[in-house]
């Protein structure tokens, strides 16, 4: 079933992006453009995201950085200085 008819994005594609770590409609939009044209699908995307778990949110709830790059960023900055 299509979630975003403007860009032909299916519910499965949204779920796949969510499984890959997208937790917000904005992150879904960055991944596949869904929700960036007319915007009528944003509520549907929110509904899909609300039903699943979010690996990033779970990490943040545990007090851990949400991305692996978050772990290395301070070291890279200190090495560049």
ZADO-1210 file (C-alpha; in nm, 4 decimals, padded with zeros to 6 digits):
<atoms>
<atom x="00.0000" y="00.0000" z="00.0000" code="UNK" pos="1"/>
<atom x="00.1273" y="00.3465" z="-00.0885" code="UNK" pos="2"/>
<atom x="00.1877" y="00.5883" z="00.1957" code="UNK" pos="3"/>
<atom x="00.3195" y="00.8727" z="-00.0189" code="UNK" pos="4"/>
<atom x="00.1596" y="00.8922" z="-00.3608" code="UNK" pos="5"/>
<atom x="00.3697" y="01.1950" z="-00.4585" code="UNK" pos="6"/>
<atom x="00.6897" y="00.9878" z="-00.4549" code="UNK" pos="7"/>
<atom x="00.5472" y="00.6350" z="-00.4724" code="UNK" pos="8"/>
<atom x="00.6701" y="00.5343" z="-00.1267" code="UNK" pos="9"/>
<atom x="00.5090" y="00.2248" z="00.0188" code="UNK" pos="10"/>
<atom x="00.4354" y="00.1324" z="00.3784" code="UNK" pos="11"/>
<atom x="00.6987" y="-00.1412" z="00.3517" code="UNK" pos="12"/>
<atom x="00.9611" y="00.1140" z="00.2455" code="UNK" pos="13"/>
<atom x="00.8750" y="00.3364" z="00.5432" code="UNK" pos="14"/>
<atom x="00.9004" y="00.0353" z="00.7760" code="UNK" pos="15"/>
<atom x="01.2339" y="-00.0629" z="00.6196" code="UNK" pos="16"/>
<atom x="01.3711" y="00.2878" z="00.6791" code="UNK" pos="17"/>
<atom x="01.2399" y="00.2754" z="01.0355" code="UNK" pos="18"/>
<atom x="01.4125" y="-00.0600" z="01.0879" code="UNK" pos="19"/>
<atom x="01.7313" y="00.1016" z="00.9594" code="UNK" pos="20"/>
<atom x="01.7062" y="00.3700" z="01.2294" code="UNK" pos="21"/>
<atom x="01.4721" y="00.6439" z="01.1055" code="UNK" pos="22"/>
<atom x="01.2533" y="00.7453" z="01.4004" code="UNK" pos="23"/>
<atom x="01.0796" y="01.0618" z="01.2804" code="UNK" pos="24"/>
<atom x="00.8906" y="01.1714" z="00.9698" code="UNK" pos="25"/>
<atom x="01.1798" y="01.4085" z="00.8961" code="UNK" pos="26"/>
<atom x="01.4267" y="01.1180" z="00.8964" code="UNK" pos="27"/>
<atom x="01.1946" y="00.9218" z="00.6683" code="UNK" pos="28"/>
<atom x="01.1780" y="01.2251" z="00.4387" code="UNK" pos="29"/>
<atom x="01.5570" y="01.2407" z="00.4269" code="UNK" pos="30"/>
<atom x="01.5711" y="00.8744" z="00.3338" code="UNK" pos="31"/>
<atom x="01.3046" y="00.8654" z="00.0601" code="UNK" pos="32"/>
<atom x="01.1393" y="01.2107" z="00.0200" code="UNK" pos="33"/>
<atom x="00.8053" y="01.0885" z="00.1595" code="UNK" pos="34"/>
<atom x="00.6187" y="01.3805" z="00.3150" code="UNK" pos="35"/>
<atom x="00.8173" y="01.6531" z="00.1430" code="UNK" pos="36"/>
<atom x="00.5728" y="01.7468" z="-00.1340" code="UNK" pos="37"/>
<atom x="00.2071" y="01.7871" z="-00.0372" code="UNK" pos="38"/>
<atom x="00.2532" y="01.6618" z="00.3200" code="UNK" pos="39"/>
<atom x="-00.0693" y="01.4634" z="00.3313" code="UNK" pos="40"/>
<atom x="00.1179" y="01.1437" z="00.4229" code="UNK" pos="41"/>
<atom x="00.3017" y="01.2792" z="00.7269" code="UNK" pos="42"/>
<atom x="00.0335" y="01.1663" z="00.9724" code="UNK" pos="43"/>
<atom x="00.0329" y="00.8198" z="00.8170" code="UNK" pos="44"/>
<atom x="00.4136" y="00.8066" z="00.8506" code="UNK" pos="45"/>
<atom x="00.3833" y="00.9142" z="01.2151" code="UNK" pos="46"/>
<atom x="00.1324" y="00.6358" z="01.2686" code="UNK" pos="47"/>
<atom x="00.3644" y="00.3762" z="01.1168" code="UNK" pos="48"/>
<atom x="00.6597" y="00.4983" z="01.3226" code="UNK" pos="49"/>
<atom x="00.4514" y="00.5006" z="01.6385" code="UNK" pos="50"/>
<atom x="00.3805" y="00.1291" z="01.6107" code="UNK" pos="51"/>
<atom x="00.7419" y="00.0190" z="01.5936" code="UNK" pos="52"/>
<atom x="01.0424" y="00.0479" z="01.8124" code="UNK" pos="53"/>
<atom x="01.3145" y="00.2989" z="01.7463" code="UNK" pos="54"/>
<atom x="01.6712" y="00.1766" z="01.7991" code="UNK" pos="55"/>
<atom x="01.7969" y="00.5339" z="01.8350" code="UNK" pos="56"/>
<atom x="01.5299" y="00.6233" z="02.0898" code="UNK" pos="57"/>
<atom x="01.6070" y="00.3077" z="02.2865" code="UNK" pos="58"/>
<atom x="01.9773" y="00.3994" z="02.2991" code="UNK" pos="59"/>
<atom x="01.8975" y="00.7525" z="02.4117" code="UNK" pos="60"/>
<atom x="01.6653" y="00.6188" z="02.6820" code="UNK" pos="61"/>
<atom x="01.9597" y="00.4119" z="02.8093" code="UNK" pos="62"/>
<atom x="02.1797" y="00.7226" z="02.8174" code="UNK" pos="63"/>
<atom x="02.3930" y="00.6094" z="02.5237" code="UNK" pos="64"/>
<atom x="02.4762" y="00.7996" z="02.2034" code="UNK" pos="65"/>
<atom x="02.2209" y="00.7301" z="01.9307" code="UNK" pos="66"/>
<atom x="02.4774" y="00.6717" z="01.6553" code="UNK" pos="67"/>
<atom x="02.8161" y="00.5063" z="01.6383" code="UNK" pos="68"/>
<atom x="02.9572" y="00.8315" z="01.4997" code="UNK" pos="69"/>
<atom x="02.8479" y="01.0032" z="01.8212" code="UNK" pos="70"/>
<atom x="03.1037" y="00.7908" z="02.0055" code="UNK" pos="71"/>
<atom x="03.3967" y="00.8996" z="01.7934" code="UNK" pos="72"/>
<atom x="03.3145" y="01.2666" z="01.7369" code="UNK" pos="73"/>
<atom x="03.4844" y="01.4073" z="02.0500" code="UNK" pos="74"/>
<atom x="03.8047" y="01.2083" z="01.9854" code="UNK" pos="75"/>
<atom x="03.8193" y="01.3252" z="01.6245" code="UNK" pos="76"/>
<atom x="03.7822" y="01.6860" z="01.7360" code="UNK" pos="77"/>
<atom x="04.0562" y="01.6585" z="01.9947" code="UNK" pos="78"/>
<atom x="04.2935" y="01.4943" z="01.7479" code="UNK" pos="79"/>
<atom x="04.2377" y="01.7714" z="01.4927" code="UNK" pos="80"/>
<atom x="04.3245" y="02.0438" z="01.7429" code="UNK" pos="81"/>
</atoms>
